[in-house]
Amino acid sequence: MAIGSEKQTRRKKSRKDSQLILRVNGEERDAFITLCEELDTSAAREVRRFMRDFIIRHSPAQESE
């Protein structure tokens, strides 16, 4: 497999294909967005990171330990 096509394959596997819509307090949202910008990250990236960590922490394999 060529390097270029390997990169495309990885990109396709990690493509985001769903949305999560939620309601939050406007002041909290604004504070979160501002803090993310100050930390040179995005709100979406941080929410995805939270979700991955949450899934790992609360997966059945972790609960049995």
LINQUIWO-V934917 format. One record per residue. N is the residue number from 1. RES is the residue in one letter. SS is DSSP state (helix for helix, strand for strand, loop for the rest). PHI is phi as a letter, one per 40 degrees, with the letter a starting at -180 (999 if undefined). Layout:
N_RES_SS_PHI ; N_RES_SS_PHI
This chain:
1_M_loop_999 ; 2_A_loop_c ; 3_I_helix_d ; 4_G_helix_c ; 5_S_helix_c ; 6_E_helix_c ; 7_K_helix_c ; 8_Q_helix_c ; 9_T_helix_c ; 10_R_helix_c ; 11_R_helix_c ; 12_K_helix_c ; 13_K_helix_c ; 14_S_loop_c ; 15_R_loop_c ; 16_K_loop_c ; 17_D_loop_b ; 18_S_loop_a ; 19_Q_loop_b ; 20_L_loop_b ; 21_I_loop_b ; 22_L_loop_a ; 23_R_loop_b ; 24_V_loop_b ; 25_N_loop_c ; 26_G_helix_d ; 27_E_helix_c ; 28_E_helix_c ; 29_R_helix_d ; 30_D_helix_c ; 31_A_helix_c ; 32_F_helix_c ; 33_I_helix_c ; 34_T_helix_c ; 35_L_helix_c ; 36_C_helix_c ; 37_E_helix_c ; 38_E_helix_c ; 39_L_loop_c ; 40_D_loop_f ; 41_T_loop_b ; 42_S_loop_b ; 43_A_helix_c ; 44_A_helix_c ; 45_R_helix_c ; 46_E_helix_c ; 47_V_helix_c ; 48_R_helix_c ; 49_R_helix_c ; 50_F_helix_d ; 51_M_helix_c ; 52_R_helix_c ; 53_D_helix_c ; 54_F_helix_c ; 55_I_helix_c ; 56_I_helix_c ; 57_R_helix_c ; 58_H_loop_b ; 59_S_loop_c ; 60_P_helix_d ; 61_A_helix_c ; 62_Q_helix_c ; 63_E_helix_c ; 64_S_loop_c ; 65_E_loop_c
